[in-house]
Amino acid sequence: MISFRVSEEEFRTLAEVCLSQGFQSYSDLVRTAVQELLSNRAGRGPALVQSAMESLTRRIESLDHDLKELIGHSRASSPGNG
């Protein structure tokens, strides 16, 4: 059992949500909300890693491109190439 306090306004909002969404009790509402939170959080981890990897890949590709350009400019401007 988990117990927590809410303000009067939060309590009124919970009551409205229970009625409008058809929950039989506050426990049903809170249990559903917690399950959704945990489910979304569990699914978010891999997506965050994937997003970070894609960002790093783009940055590495950009750096690789810039480095190749620098090498090309360096070779073009070095003595004996003109």
PDB file of N, CA, C and O in Angstrom:
ATOM      1  N   MET A   1       0.848  -1.185   0.000  1.00  0.00           N
ATOM      2  CA  MET A   1       0.000   0.000   0.000  1.00  0.00           C
ATOM      3  C   MET A   1       0.886   1.238   0.000  1.00  0.00           C
ATOM      4  O   MET A   1       1.878   1.304   0.727  1.00  0.00           O
ATOM      5  N   ILE A   2       0.525   2.204  -0.810  1.00  0.00           N
ATOM      6  CA  ILE A   2       1.237   3.469  -0.889  1.00  0.00           C
ATOM      7  C   ILE A   2       0.241   4.572  -0.544  1.00  0.00           C
ATOM      8  O   ILE A   2      -0.894   4.572  -1.020  1.00  0.00           O
ATOM      9  N   SER A   3       0.678   5.495   0.275  1.00  0.00           N
ATOM     10  CA  SER A   3      -0.186   6.592   0.681  1.00  0.00           C
ATOM     11  C   SER A   3       0.541   7.904   0.413  1.00  0.00           C
ATOM     12  O   SER A   3       1.743   8.006   0.661  1.00  0.00           O
ATOM     13  N   PHE A   4      -0.179   8.917  -0.093  1.00  0.00           N
ATOM     14  CA  PHE A   4       0.431  10.230  -0.294  1.00  0.00           C
ATOM     15  C   PHE A   4      -0.636  11.307  -0.165  1.00  0.00           C
ATOM     16  O   PHE A   4      -1.830  11.047  -0.320  1.00  0.00           O
ATOM     17  N   ARG A   5      -0.181  12.514   0.120  1.00  0.00           N
ATOM     18  CA  ARG A   5      -1.090  13.636   0.315  1.00  0.00           C
ATOM     19  C   ARG A   5      -1.227  14.439  -0.974  1.00  0.00           C
ATOM     20  O   ARG A   5      -0.285  14.551  -1.759  1.00  0.00           O
ATOM     21  N   VAL A   6      -2.419  14.994  -1.175  1.00  0.00           N
ATOM     22  CA  VAL A   6      -2.664  15.900  -2.295  1.00  0.00           C
ATOM     23  C   VAL A   6      -3.398  17.123  -1.761  1.00  0.00           C
ATOM     24  O   VAL A   6      -4.056  17.075  -0.722  1.00  0.00           O
ATOM     25  N   SER A   7      -3.268  18.210  -2.495  1.00  0.00           N
ATOM     26  CA  SER A   7      -3.980  19.422  -2.098  1.00  0.00           C
ATOM     27  C   SER A   7      -5.472  19.256  -2.398  1.00  0.00           C
ATOM     28  O   SER A   7      -5.879  18.316  -3.079  1.00  0.00           O
ATOM     29  N   GLU A   8      -6.270  20.180  -1.882  1.00  0.00           N
ATOM     30  CA  GLU A   8      -7.712  20.115  -2.156  1.00  0.00           C
ATOM     31  C   GLU A   8      -7.984  20.229  -3.650  1.00  0.00           C
ATOM     32  O   GLU A   8      -8.841  19.529  -4.189  1.00  0.00           O
ATOM     33  N   GLU A   9      -7.256  21.107  -4.308  1.00  0.00           N
ATOM     34  CA  GLU A   9      -7.431  21.284  -5.752  1.00  0.00           C
ATOM     35  C   GLU A   9      -7.038  20.006  -6.505  1.00  0.00           C
ATOM     36  O   GLU A   9      -7.734  19.591  -7.432  1.00  0.00           O
ATOM     37  N   GLU A  10      -5.938  19.395  -6.109  1.00  0.00           N
ATOM     38  CA  GLU A  10      -5.533  18.135  -6.740  1.00  0.00           C
ATOM     39  C   GLU A  10      -6.576  17.042  -6.505  1.00  0.00           C
ATOM     40  O   GLU A  10      -6.856  16.239  -7.395  1.00  0.00           O
ATOM     41  N   PHE A  11      -7.141  17.019  -5.308  1.00  0.00           N
ATOM     42  CA  PHE A  11      -8.168  16.028  -4.989  1.00  0.00           C
ATOM     43  C   PHE A  11      -9.397  16.224  -5.878  1.00  0.00           C
ATOM     44  O   PHE A  11      -9.964  15.256  -6.384  1.00  0.00           O
ATOM     45  N   ARG A  12      -9.804  17.484  -6.066  1.00  0.00           N
ATOM     46  CA  ARG A  12     -10.953  17.769  -6.941  1.00  0.00           C
ATOM     47  C   ARG A  12     -10.655  17.332  -8.376  1.00  0.00           C
ATOM     48  O   ARG A  12     -11.513  16.767  -9.055  1.00  0.00           O
ATOM     49  N   THR A  13      -9.449  17.597  -8.819  1.00  0.00           N
ATOM     50  CA  THR A  13      -9.058  17.200 -10.175  1.00  0.00           C
ATOM     51  C   THR A  13      -9.067  15.684 -10.320  1.00  0.00           C
ATOM     52  O   THR A  13      -9.546  15.159 -11.325  1.00  0.00           O
ATOM     53  N   LEU A  14      -8.539  14.979  -9.319  1.00  0.00           N
ATOM     54  CA  LEU A  14      -8.570  13.514  -9.345  1.00  0.00           C
ATOM     55  C   LEU A  14     -10.003  13.002  -9.405  1.00  0.00           C
ATOM     56  O   LEU A  14     -10.299  12.070 -10.152  1.00  0.00           O
ATOM     57  N   ALA A  15     -10.892  13.606  -8.624  1.00  0.00           N
ATOM     58  CA  ALA A  15     -12.291  13.192  -8.621  1.00  0.00           C
ATOM     59  C   ALA A  15     -12.919  13.402  -9.998  1.00  0.00           C
ATOM     60  O   ALA A  15     -13.656  12.544 -10.483  1.00  0.00           O
ATOM     61  N   GLU A  16     -12.624  14.548 -10.631  1.00  0.00           N
ATOM     62  CA  GLU A  16     -13.161  14.830 -11.965  1.00  0.00           C
ATOM     63  C   GLU A  16     -12.649  13.823 -12.982  1.00  0.00           C
ATOM     64  O   GLU A  16     -13.406  13.345 -13.827  1.00  0.00           O
ATOM     65  N   VAL A  17     -11.354  13.499 -12.899  1.00  0.00           N
ATOM     66  CA  VAL A  17     -10.776  12.538 -13.839  1.00  0.00           C
ATOM     67  C   VAL A  17     -11.388  11.157 -13.620  1.00  0.00           C
ATOM     68  O   VAL A  17     -11.710  10.462 -14.584  1.00  0.00           O
ATOM     69  N   CYS A  18     -11.548  10.764 -12.382  1.00  0.00           N
ATOM     70  CA  CYS A  18     -12.161   9.466 -12.089  1.00  0.00           C
ATOM     71  C   CYS A  18     -13.545   9.367 -12.718  1.00  0.00           C
ATOM     72  O   CYS A  18     -13.876   8.365 -13.353  1.00  0.00           O
ATOM     73  N   LEU A  19     -14.342  10.396 -12.543  1.00  0.00           N
ATOM     74  CA  LEU A  19     -15.696  10.380 -13.097  1.00  0.00           C
ATOM     75  C   LEU A  19     -15.680  10.408 -14.623  1.00  0.00           C
ATOM     76  O   LEU A  19     -16.369   9.621 -15.272  1.00  0.00           O
ATOM     77  N   SER A  20     -14.892  11.316 -15.190  1.00  0.00           N
ATOM     78  CA  SER A  20     -14.911  11.489 -16.643  1.00  0.00           C
ATOM     79  C   SER A  20     -14.289  10.306 -17.382  1.00  0.00           C
ATOM     80  O   SER A  20     -14.677  10.016 -18.514  1.00  0.00           O
ATOM     81  N   GLN A  21     -13.338   9.625 -16.765  1.00  0.00           N
ATOM     82  CA  GLN A  21     -12.655   8.514 -17.431  1.00  0.00           C
ATOM     83  C   GLN A  21     -13.209   7.149 -17.035  1.00  0.00           C
ATOM     84  O   GLN A  21     -12.770   6.124 -17.556  1.00  0.00           O
ATOM     85  N   GLY A  22     -14.176   7.134 -16.110  1.00  0.00           N
ATOM     86  CA  GLY A  22     -14.834   5.888 -15.744  1.00  0.00           C
ATOM     87  C   GLY A  22     -14.070   4.997 -14.780  1.00  0.00           C
ATOM     88  O   GLY A  22     -14.329   3.795 -14.719  1.00  0.00           O
ATOM     89  N   PHE A  23     -13.143   5.554 -14.034  1.00  0.00           N
ATOM     90  CA  PHE A  23     -12.435   4.752 -13.032  1.00  0.00           C
ATOM     91  C   PHE A  23     -13.365   4.471 -11.866  1.00  0.00           C
ATOM     92  O   PHE A  23     -14.160   5.326 -11.476  1.00  0.00           O
ATOM     93  N   GLN A  24     -13.265   3.277 -11.313  1.00  0.00           N
ATOM     94  CA  GLN A  24     -14.119   2.872 -10.202  1.00  0.00           C
ATOM     95  C   GLN A  24     -13.648   3.443  -8.871  1.00  0.00           C
ATOM     96  O   GLN A  24     -14.426   3.569  -7.925  1.00  0.00           O
ATOM     97  N   SER A  25     -12.347   3.791  -8.810  1.00  0.00           N
ATOM     98  CA  SER A  25     -11.793   4.310  -7.553  1.00  0.00           C
ATOM     99  C   SER A  25     -10.536   5.131  -7.847  1.00  0.00           C
ATOM    100  O   SER A  25      -9.989   5.100  -8.949  1.00  0.00           O
ATOM    101  N   TYR A  26     -10.103   5.863  -6.828  1.00  0.00           N
ATOM    102  CA  TYR A  26      -8.855   6.604  -6.952  1.00  0.00           C
ATOM    103  C   TYR A  26      -7.693   5.629  -7.145  1.00  0.00           C
ATOM    104  O   TYR A  26      -6.749   5.912  -7.882  1.00  0.00           O
ATOM    105  N   SER A  27      -7.772   4.489  -6.480  1.00  0.00           N
ATOM    106  CA  SER A  27      -6.711   3.483  -6.612  1.00  0.00           C
ATOM    107  C   SER A  27      -6.566   3.028  -8.054  1.00  0.00           C
ATOM    108  O   SER A  27      -5.449   2.886  -8.550  1.00  0.00           O
ATOM    109  N   ASP A  28      -7.689   2.796  -8.734  1.00  0.00           N
ATOM    110  CA  ASP A  28      -7.632   2.389 -10.141  1.00  0.00           C
ATOM    111  C   ASP A  28      -6.980   3.460 -10.998  1.00  0.00           C
ATOM    112  O   ASP A  28      -6.153   3.159 -11.858  1.00  0.00           O
ATOM    113  N   LEU A  29      -7.353   4.705 -10.761  1.00  0.00           N
ATOM    114  CA  LEU A  29      -6.778   5.815 -11.519  1.00  0.00           C
ATOM    115  C   LEU A  29      -5.274   5.905 -11.290  1.00  0.00           C
ATOM    116  O   LEU A  29      -4.500   5.959 -12.246  1.00  0.00           O
ATOM    117  N   VAL A  30      -4.862   5.922 -10.039  1.00  0.00           N
ATOM    118  CA  VAL A  30      -3.444   6.066  -9.711  1.00  0.00           C
ATOM    119  C   VAL A  30      -2.650   4.870 -10.216  1.00  0.00           C
ATOM    120  O   VAL A  30      -1.561   5.039 -10.764  1.00  0.00           O
ATOM    121  N   ARG A  31      -3.180   3.664 -10.040  1.00  0.00           N
ATOM    122  CA  ARG A  31      -2.499   2.460 -10.511  1.00  0.00           C
ATOM    123  C   ARG A  31      -2.289   2.534 -12.026  1.00  0.00           C
ATOM    124  O   ARG A  31      -1.201   2.233 -12.516  1.00  0.00           O
ATOM    125  N   THR A  32      -3.312   2.929 -12.759  1.00  0.00           N
ATOM    126  CA  THR A  32      -3.206   3.058 -14.211  1.00  0.00           C
ATOM    127  C   THR A  32      -2.169   4.114 -14.592  1.00  0.00           C
ATOM    128  O   THR A  32      -1.361   3.900 -15.495  1.00  0.00           O
ATOM    129  N   ALA A  33      -2.194   5.244 -13.906  1.00  0.00           N
ATOM    130  CA  ALA A  33      -1.239   6.314 -14.199  1.00  0.00           C
ATOM    131  C   ALA A  33       0.199   5.864 -13.947  1.00  0.00           C
ATOM    132  O   ALA A  33       1.095   6.154 -14.741  1.00  0.00           O
ATOM    133  N   VAL A  34       0.411   5.163 -12.850  1.00  0.00           N
ATOM    134  CA  VAL A  34       1.757   4.683 -12.523  1.00  0.00           C
ATOM    135  C   VAL A  34       2.208   3.642 -13.547  1.00  0.00           C
ATOM    136  O   VAL A  34       3.361   3.659 -13.978  1.00  0.00           O
ATOM    137  N   GLN A  35       1.319   2.747 -13.934  1.00  0.00           N
ATOM    138  CA  GLN A  35       1.675   1.738 -14.937  1.00  0.00           C
ATOM    139  C   GLN A  35       2.053   2.389 -16.263  1.00  0.00           C
ATOM    140  O   GLN A  35       3.011   1.968 -16.912  1.00  0.00           O
ATOM    141  N   GLU A  36       1.302   3.418 -16.670  1.00  0.00           N
ATOM    142  CA  GLU A  36       1.628   4.127 -17.908  1.00  0.00           C
ATOM    143  C   GLU A  36       2.959   4.848 -17.792  1.00  0.00           C
ATOM    144  O   GLU A  36       3.757   4.837 -18.729  1.00  0.00           O
ATOM    145  N   LEU A  37       3.203   5.470 -16.656  1.00  0.00           N
ATOM    146  CA  LEU A  37       4.471   6.149 -16.432  1.00  0.00           C
ATOM    147  C   LEU A  37       5.641   5.176 -16.538  1.00  0.00           C
ATOM    148  O   LEU A  37       6.629   5.460 -17.215  1.00  0.00           O
ATOM    149  N   LEU A  38       5.530   4.037 -15.874  1.00  0.00           N
ATOM    150  CA  LEU A  38       6.600   3.043 -15.912  1.00  0.00           C
ATOM    151  C   LEU A  38       6.780   2.477 -17.313  1.00  0.00           C
ATOM    152  O   LEU A  38       7.907   2.248 -17.752  1.00  0.00           O
ATOM    153  N   SER A  39       5.688   2.252 -18.007  1.00  0.00           N
ATOM    154  CA  SER A  39       5.755   1.719 -19.366  1.00  0.00           C
ATOM    155  C   SER A  39       6.431   2.717 -20.303  1.00  0.00           C
ATOM    156  O   SER A  39       7.294   2.342 -21.098  1.00  0.00           O
ATOM    157  N   ASN A  40       6.040   3.980 -20.208  1.00  0.00           N
ATOM    158  CA  ASN A  40       6.640   5.016 -21.060  1.00  0.00           C
ATOM    159  C   ASN A  40       8.107   5.216 -20.734  1.00  0.00           C
ATOM    160  O   ASN A  40       8.927   5.422 -21.629  1.00  0.00           O
ATOM    161  N   ARG A  41       8.434   5.156 -19.469  1.00  0.00           N
ATOM    162  CA  ARG A  41       9.812   5.357 -19.053  1.00  0.00           C
ATOM    163  C   ARG A  41      10.697   4.211 -19.536  1.00  0.00           C
ATOM    164  O   ARG A  41      11.821   4.438 -19.982  1.00  0.00           O
ATOM    165  N   ALA A  42      10.195   2.992 -19.449  1.00  0.00           N
ATOM    166  CA  ALA A  42      10.958   1.826 -19.900  1.00  0.00           C
ATOM    167  C   ALA A  42      11.204   1.896 -21.399  1.00  0.00           C
ATOM    168  O   ALA A  42      12.278   1.524 -21.871  1.00  0.00           O
ATOM    169  N   GLY A  43      10.215   2.370 -22.148  1.00  0.00           N
ATOM    170  CA  GLY A  43      10.359   2.473 -23.595  1.00  0.00           C
ATOM    171  C   GLY A  43      11.215   3.638 -24.035  1.00  0.00           C
ATOM    172  O   GLY A  43      11.710   3.654 -25.162  1.00  0.00           O
ATOM    173  N   ARG A  44      11.394   4.608 -23.168  1.00  0.00           N
ATOM    174  CA  ARG A  44      12.146   5.806 -23.508  1.00  0.00           C
ATOM    175  C   ARG A  44      13.644   5.570 -23.532  1.00  0.00           C
ATOM    176  O   ARG A  44      14.356   6.194 -24.319  1.00  0.00           O
ATOM    177  N   GLY A  45      14.136   4.675 -22.678  1.00  0.00           N
ATOM    178  CA  GLY A  45      15.576   4.445 -22.581  1.00  0.00           C
ATOM    179  C   GLY A  45      16.216   4.118 -23.910  1.00  0.00           C
ATOM    180  O   GLY A  45      17.141   4.812 -24.331  1.00  0.00           O
ATOM    181  N   PRO A  46      15.743   3.065 -24.594  1.00  0.00           N
ATOM    182  CA  PRO A  46      16.338   2.734 -25.892  1.00  0.00           C
ATOM    183  C   PRO A  46      16.199   3.855 -26.913  1.00  0.00           C
ATOM    184  O   PRO A  46      17.102   4.066 -27.723  1.00  0.00           O
ATOM    185  N   ALA A  47      15.093   4.570 -26.886  1.00  0.00           N
ATOM    186  CA  ALA A  47      14.907   5.672 -27.832  1.00  0.00           C
ATOM    187  C   ALA A  47      15.913   6.790 -27.573  1.00  0.00           C
ATOM    188  O   ALA A  47      16.433   7.388 -28.514  1.00  0.00           O
ATOM    189  N   LEU A  48      16.187   7.071 -26.309  1.00  0.00           N
ATOM    190  CA  LEU A  48      17.176   8.099 -25.982  1.00  0.00           C
ATOM    191  C   LEU A  48      18.561   7.680 -26.427  1.00  0.00           C
ATOM    192  O   LEU A  48      19.314   8.496 -26.958  1.00  0.00           O
ATOM    193  N   VAL A  49      18.905   6.430 -26.221  1.00  0.00           N
ATOM    194  CA  VAL A  49      20.215   5.928 -26.656  1.00  0.00           C
ATOM    195  C   VAL A  49      20.309   6.012 -28.168  1.00  0.00           C
ATOM    196  O   VAL A  49      21.324   6.458 -28.704  1.00  0.00           O
ATOM    197  N   GLN A  50      19.261   5.586 -28.861  1.00  0.00           N
ATOM    198  CA  GLN A  50      19.245   5.640 -30.328  1.00  0.00           C
ATOM    199  C   GLN A  50      19.417   7.074 -30.819  1.00  0.00           C
ATOM    200  O   GLN A  50      20.190   7.325 -31.743  1.00  0.00           O
ATOM    201  N   SER A  51      18.708   8.003 -30.213  1.00  0.00           N
ATOM    202  CA  SER A  51      18.809   9.408 -30.597  1.00  0.00           C
ATOM    203  C   SER A  51      20.212   9.945 -30.370  1.00  0.00           C
ATOM    204  O   SER A  51      20.752  10.658 -31.216  1.00  0.00           O
ATOM    205  N   ALA A  52      20.802   9.609 -29.238  1.00  0.00           N
ATOM    206  CA  ALA A  52      22.163  10.058 -28.936  1.00  0.00           C
ATOM    207  C   ALA A  52      23.153   9.470 -29.929  1.00  0.00           C
ATOM    208  O   ALA A  52      24.064  10.165 -30.380  1.00  0.00           O
ATOM    209  N   MET A  53      22.986   8.204 -30.274  1.00  0.00           N
ATOM    210  CA  MET A  53      23.889   7.572 -31.239  1.00  0.00           C
ATOM    211  C   MET A  53      23.768   8.217 -32.617  1.00  0.00           C
ATOM    212  O   MET A  53      24.773   8.427 -33.296  1.00  0.00           O
ATOM    213  N   GLU A  54      22.553   8.527 -33.026  1.00  0.00           N
ATOM    214  CA  GLU A  54      22.352   9.183 -34.319  1.00  0.00           C
ATOM    215  C   GLU A  54      23.000  10.557 -34.328  1.00  0.00           C
ATOM    216  O   GLU A  54      23.612  10.952 -35.320  1.00  0.00           O
ATOM    217  N   SER A  55      22.867  11.284 -33.232  1.00  0.00           N
ATOM    218  CA  SER A  55      23.486  12.603 -33.128  1.00  0.00           C
ATOM    219  C   SER A  55      25.003  12.499 -33.194  1.00  0.00           C
ATOM    220  O   SER A  55      25.652  13.271 -33.900  1.00  0.00           O
ATOM    221  N   LEU A  56      25.566  11.552 -32.464  1.00  0.00           N
ATOM    222  CA  LEU A  56      27.021  11.360 -32.492  1.00  0.00           C
ATOM    223  C   LEU A  56      27.498  10.958 -33.882  1.00  0.00           C
ATOM    224  O   LEU A  56      28.541  11.424 -34.340  1.00  0.00           O
ATOM    225  N   THR A  57      26.747  10.102 -34.548  1.00  0.00           N
ATOM    226  CA  THR A  57      27.118   9.678 -35.900  1.00  0.00           C
ATOM    227  C   THR A  57      27.142  10.867 -36.847  1.00  0.00           C
ATOM    228  O   THR A  57      28.068  11.005 -37.648  1.00  0.00           O
ATOM    229  N   ARG A  58      26.130  11.730 -36.762  1.00  0.00           N
ATOM    230  CA  ARG A  58      26.101  12.928 -37.617  1.00  0.00           C
ATOM    231  C   ARG A  58      27.295  13.837 -37.338  1.00  0.00           C
ATOM    232  O   ARG A  58      27.902  14.374 -38.265  1.00  0.00           O
ATOM    233  N   ARG A  59      27.626  14.007 -36.071  1.00  0.00           N
ATOM    234  CA  ARG A  59      28.760  14.860 -35.718  1.00  0.00           C
ATOM    235  C   ARG A  59      30.074  14.274 -36.212  1.00  0.00           C
ATOM    236  O   ARG A  59      30.934  15.008 -36.700  1.00  0.00           O
ATOM    237  N   ILE A  60      30.239  12.966 -36.092  1.00  0.00           N
ATOM    238  CA  ILE A  60      31.462  12.320 -36.569  1.00  0.00           C
ATOM    239  C   ILE A  60      31.567  12.453 -38.082  1.00  0.00           C
ATOM    240  O   ILE A  60      32.643  12.743 -38.605  1.00  0.00           O
ATOM    241  N   GLU A  61      30.460  12.243 -38.789  1.00  0.00           N
ATOM    242  CA  GLU A  61      30.463  12.391 -40.247  1.00  0.00           C
ATOM    243  C   GLU A  61      30.807  13.821 -40.644  1.00  0.00           C
ATOM    244  O   GLU A  61      31.551  14.032 -41.602  1.00  0.00           O
ATOM    245  N   SER A  62      30.278  14.803 -39.924  1.00  0.00           N
ATOM    246  CA  SER A  62      30.582  16.200 -40.202  1.00  0.00           C
ATOM    247  C   SER A  62      32.060  16.503 -39.953  1.00  0.00           C
ATOM    248  O   SER A  62      32.703  17.182 -40.754  1.00  0.00           O
ATOM    249  N   LEU A  63      32.590  16.000 -38.848  1.00  0.00           N
ATOM    250  CA  LEU A  63      34.011  16.198 -38.553  1.00  0.00           C
ATOM    251  C   LEU A  63      34.891  15.526 -39.602  1.00  0.00           C
ATOM    252  O   LEU A  63      35.910  16.082 -40.011  1.00  0.00           O
ATOM    253  N   ASP A  64      34.500  14.335 -40.033  1.00  0.00           N
ATOM    254  CA  ASP A  64      35.245  13.623 -41.064  1.00  0.00           C
ATOM    255  C   ASP A  64      35.272  14.436 -42.355  1.00  0.00           C
ATOM    256  O   ASP A  64      36.312  14.560 -43.002  1.00  0.00           O
ATOM    257  N   HIS A  65      34.121  14.985 -42.719  1.00  0.00           N
ATOM    258  CA  HIS A  65      34.028  15.823 -43.915  1.00  0.00           C
ATOM    259  C   HIS A  65      34.931  17.046 -43.795  1.00  0.00           C
ATOM    260  O   HIS A  65      35.682  17.366 -44.716  1.00  0.00           O
ATOM    261  N   ASP A  66      34.853  17.727 -42.653  1.00  0.00           N
ATOM    262  CA  ASP A  66      35.676  18.916 -42.436  1.00  0.00           C
ATOM    263  C   ASP A  66      37.167  18.587 -42.466  1.00  0.00           C
ATOM    264  O   ASP A  66      37.958  19.348 -43.024  1.00  0.00           O
ATOM    265  N   LEU A  67      37.551  17.476 -41.877  1.00  0.00           N
ATOM    266  CA  LEU A  67      38.947  17.061 -41.861  1.00  0.00           C
ATOM    267  C   LEU A  67      39.448  16.782 -43.274  1.00  0.00           C
ATOM    268  O   LEU A  67      40.561  17.172 -43.626  1.00  0.00           O
ATOM    269  N   LYS A  68      38.639  16.114 -44.080  1.00  0.00           N
ATOM    270  CA  LYS A  68      39.024  15.843 -45.468  1.00  0.00           C
ATOM    271  C   LYS A  68      39.186  17.133 -46.256  1.00  0.00           C
ATOM    272  O   LYS A  68      40.090  17.246 -47.085  1.00  0.00           O
ATOM    273  N   GLU A  69      38.315  18.110 -46.005  1.00  0.00           N
ATOM    274  CA  GLU A  69      38.445  19.405 -46.668  1.00  0.00           C
ATOM    275  C   GLU A  69      39.738  20.100 -46.261  1.00  0.00           C
ATOM    276  O   GLU A  69      40.439  20.655 -47.107  1.00  0.00           O
ATOM    277  N   LEU A  70      40.054  20.073 -44.975  1.00  0.00           N
ATOM    278  CA  LEU A  70      41.289  20.681 -44.486  1.00  0.00           C
ATOM    279  C   LEU A  70      42.516  20.026 -45.106  1.00  0.00           C
ATOM    280  O   LEU A  70      43.461  20.709 -45.499  1.00  0.00           O
ATOM    281  N   ILE A  71      42.495  18.710 -45.189  1.00  0.00           N
ATOM    282  CA  ILE A  71      43.625  17.997 -45.799  1.00  0.00           C
ATOM    283  C   ILE A  71      43.746  18.377 -47.264  1.00  0.00           C
ATOM    284  O   ILE A  71      44.851  18.586 -47.763  1.00  0.00           O
ATOM    285  N   GLY A  72      42.613  18.467 -47.960  1.00  0.00           N
ATOM    286  CA  GLY A  72      42.617  18.865 -49.368  1.00  0.00           C
ATOM    287  C   GLY A  72      43.167  20.267 -49.557  1.00  0.00           C
ATOM    288  O   GLY A  72      43.958  20.497 -50.473  1.00  0.00           O
ATOM    289  N   HIS A  73      42.764  21.217 -48.706  1.00  0.00           N
ATOM    290  CA  HIS A  73      43.270  22.591 -48.797  1.00  0.00           C
ATOM    291  C   HIS A  73      44.751  22.642 -48.468  1.00  0.00           C
ATOM    292  O   HIS A  73      45.510  23.382 -49.095  1.00  0.00           O
ATOM    293  N   SER A  74      45.159  21.860 -47.488  1.00  0.00           N
ATOM    294  CA  SER A  74      46.553  21.835 -47.077  1.00  0.00           C
ATOM    295  C   SER A  74      47.428  21.318 -48.206  1.00  0.00           C
ATOM    296  O   SER A  74      48.495  21.874 -48.464  1.00  0.00           O
ATOM    297  N   ARG A  75      47.000  20.278 -48.872  1.00  0.00           N
ATOM    298  CA  ARG A  75      47.782  19.705 -49.994  1.00  0.00           C
ATOM    299  C   ARG A  75      47.818  20.674 -51.181  1.00  0.00           C
ATOM    300  O   ARG A  75      48.834  20.795 -51.866  1.00  0.00           O
ATOM    301  N   ALA A  76      46.697  21.359 -51.412  1.00  0.00           N
ATOM    302  CA  ALA A  76      46.626  22.281 -52.546  1.00  0.00           C
ATOM    303  C   ALA A  76      47.519  23.497 -52.336  1.00  0.00           C
ATOM    304  O   ALA A  76      48.048  24.050 -53.300  1.00  0.00           O
ATOM    305  N   SER A  77      47.690  23.917 -51.088  1.00  0.00           N
ATOM    306  CA  SER A  77      48.471  25.129 -50.832  1.00  0.00           C
ATOM    307  C   SER A  77      49.907  24.840 -50.433  1.00  0.00           C
ATOM    308  O   SER A  77      50.662  25.777 -50.174  1.00  0.00           O
ATOM    309  N   SER A  78      50.314  23.575 -50.373  1.00  0.00           N
ATOM    310  CA  SER A  78      51.680  23.266 -49.977  1.00  0.00           C
ATOM    311  C   SER A  78      52.633  23.517 -51.143  1.00  0.00           C
ATOM    312  O   SER A  78      52.220  23.418 -52.298  1.00  0.00           O
ATOM    313  N   PRO A  79      53.914  23.843 -50.862  1.00  0.00           N
ATOM    314  CA  PRO A  79      54.917  24.129 -51.931  1.00  0.00           C
ATOM    315  C   PRO A  79      55.056  22.925 -52.869  1.00  0.00           C
ATOM    316  O   PRO A  79      55.024  21.771 -52.443  1.00  0.00           O
ATOM    317  N   GLY A  80      55.210  23.229 -54.132  1.00  0.00           N
ATOM    318  CA  GLY A  80      55.369  22.182 -55.124  1.00  0.00           C
ATOM    319  C   GLY A  80      54.061  21.745 -55.746  1.00  0.00           C
ATOM    320  O   GLY A  80      54.049  20.895 -56.636  1.00  0.00           O
ATOM    321  N   ASN A  81      52.954  22.319 -55.284  1.00  0.00           N
ATOM    322  CA  ASN A  81      51.643  21.971 -55.863  1.00  0.00           C
ATOM    323  C   ASN A  81      51.049  23.180 -56.582  1.00  0.00           C
ATOM    324  O   ASN A  81      49.846  23.416 -56.469  1.00  0.00           O
ATOM    325  N   GLY A  82      51.787  23.892 -57.259  1.00  0.00           N
ATOM    326  CA  GLY A  82      51.173  25.061 -57.822  1.00  0.00           C
ATOM    327  C   GLY A  82      51.732  25.471 -59.040  1.00  0.00           C
ATOM    328  O   GLY A  82      51.290  26.462 -59.620  1.00  0.00           O
TER     329      GLY A  82
END
